Amino acid sequence: MDLRPGVVVNTAAIEEAAFKEQLSAARSDTERYLSRSEHTAHQLRLYLVKRKYLEMTADDTVRWAENYGLVDDRRYASVYIRSHSRNSPMGNFRIRMELKKRGISDSITDEILSERDEGELRKTLVKTVRDKYSYLNREVGLRRAAGYLQRRGFQYDLIGSVLNEAFRDSEERTD
């Protein structure tokens, strides 16, 4: 690069050389990072910047990963919502917050949430509430279950119908 005293430094040329030097290592790090679990483009970019890659290297590597299907925000959102519909159910409000933190756009979140099977989610919630709170007396169980569902981000009308169905049997037993 002909660096010697008195020579004007071309910063663009230095940045271009650093970019080319880092690109291979950034792609290798990306493959290793993505092999462990699914991540969003935003998470990948943060990872690369944290690893001290140049911004332009991080941006180019994220584009490369997206082009080769290594990173797909829609796929990530779909897997996340499916997982949190079965294992630890979350309401749409909470899912929106969690996906926004991970860099998923509102349009992708809306699209994936519209595909969500609300009937299956409702059945899962009724089962979860029965499993967790059916051993308690009715008032305590209702209060705790309502708090649980609120913290999970469900809307009040859904909470009410789930609680009614989950505690319907306990109401008949106490009469």
HELIX and SHEET records of a PDB file:
HELIX    1   1 THR A   11  ARG A   36  1                                  26    
HELIX    2   2 ALA A   41  LYS A   50  1                                  10    
HELIX    3   3 GLU A   55  ASN A   67  1                                  13    
HELIX    4   4 ASP A   73  ARG A   86  1                                  14    
HELIX    5   5 ASN A   92  LYS A  101  1                                  10    
HELIX    6   6 ASP A  106  SER A  114  1                                   9    
HELIX    7   7 GLU A  118  TYR A  133  1                                  16    
HELIX    8   8 ARG A  138  ARG A  151  1                                  14    
HELIX    9   9 TYR A  156  ALA A  166  1                                  11    
HELIX   10  10 ARG A  168  THR A  174  1                                   7    
END                                                                             
